[in-house]
Amino acid sequence: MVTSAWIGSPAPAGLAEALRTRQVRIVRGNAADAAAVLVHTASARRTPSAPAHARWIWVTRGAVTEERRTDAILRGAYDVIDLRSPTAADDLAARLEELAVPQPSPPTADAIVAESGVSKAVIAQAARVAATSMPVLLVGETGTGKEIMARVIHQWSPRAKKPLVPINCAAIPNELMEAELFGYARGAFSGAVQRYDGQLMAAAGGTVFLDEIDDTPLETQVKLLRVLEDRVVSRLGENVWHEVDFRLIAATNRDLRALIDAGLFGADLYERLAIVTIQLAPLRERLADLPSLAAHFMARFAREQERPAVGGLRPDALRALHAYPWPGNIRELRNVLYETLVYKRAGREILLSDLPKRILRRAAGAPHDAVVDRGSVGRKLARGTMNLRDEVAALERLALEEALARTGGNAARAAQMLGAVGRGAARDPGGTVRAMMRRLSARR
């Protein structure tokens, strides 16, 4: 096997010849023409700049500290090789040959838009994970597409012909969680008039997707761990264990390790879930995908609403979308474009003036970190018109209605967005939000 390599800087004497004797062909010119990329530097005191399109190897003539080695790996390096080592040429040829092994292209998925390098790397991870039955933990901010990724992994897996059972843990009241997951026998509790097998048994042979796994009560986590370890389920009200085979994908937008430290999530369950972890990048870190995502959503809106398709975005409108921080990520981008298209009267392109004003204000750099403006508070105090109780209630109502609007009226997810006030110490965060809605007469 002949491996082709590109050297990023003049190679030290003898290196090119040593590689040729090990059947490595040196490519001159475009690094993209090489099967593997070799970055040479004479100094080990700084991490070299790396090509964006490929894994690479850092070759140096000096000792590399562990800190620099780790930095290089985090930047995408495949290995770091010191040319002073007697086995350097053999090690380098072996690494280049490993990098040259062709990787199969991931299957296509209509639901996935991946133009950026970050997104393509995640798709490659998902494709490799899908071929196994290992549990997967999807981690990412709200709106980054964790459920879509779960569906894609199931679609690409050998279990694709069996059911995918999505379960939103935040949407199920705590007292009903065990019955919903594990099922129950007839007469197990008041109202159990017939046997129910539960969602886990319904996924036999397929995939279970536990969204917002961080909202699972601790007592349910213990039983879920037993299911994952032994692959058996017992309905409530029964002492019989039933074997069940399913692949588990879980998702969270919170730091589970921090929840473990706070005593809110089980360390054992985390270790069982996080055997394979896929981190989904927020939209602000994959802006190269934004034009394609926008085209995807505009085409989908036209199909769903049976309207003429809007062809694209004017450059100034696209720049405004790029400048916006996208706290709600891809879901927020979809909602913004849908809102824009609902109000657009005519034309084949989205103009800057078509975009919601809140997008333009944030894109223009208007202050947005402070929820309450100190200047306006001072003016009300000076005029003697301040009523702190009413101001606090107004802020609560505004935050609550905005959170409900962003989550489609889902009280449990709104509680997550509101943070400590919304979640409080309640066992049912959604119940806390519903109580706030009644107290503040907030609109859903």
Buried (B, 14 or more C-beta within 10 A) or exposed (E): EEBBBBBBEEBEEEBBEBBEEBEBEBBEEEBEEBBBBBBBBEEBEEBBEBBEEBBBBBBBBEEBEEEBBBBBBEEBBBBBBBBEEEEBBEBBBBBBBBBBEEEEEBEEBEEBBBBBBBBBBBBBBBBBBBEBBEBBBBBBBBBBBBBBBBBBBBBBBEBEEBBBBBBBBBBBEBEEBBBBBBBBBEEBEEEBEEBBBBBBBBBBEBBBBBBBBBBBBEEBBEBBBEBBEEEEBBBBBBEEBBEBEBBBBBBBBBEBEEBBEEEBBBEEBBEBBBEBBBEBBBBBBBBBBBBBBBBBBBEBBBEEEEEEBBEBBBEEBBEBBBBBEBBBBBBBBBBBBBBBBEEBEEEEEBEBEBBBEEBBEBBEEEEEEEEEEEEEEEEBEEEEEEEEEEBEBEEBBEBBBEBBEBBEEBBBBBBBBBEEEBBBEBEBBBBBBBBBBEEBEBEE
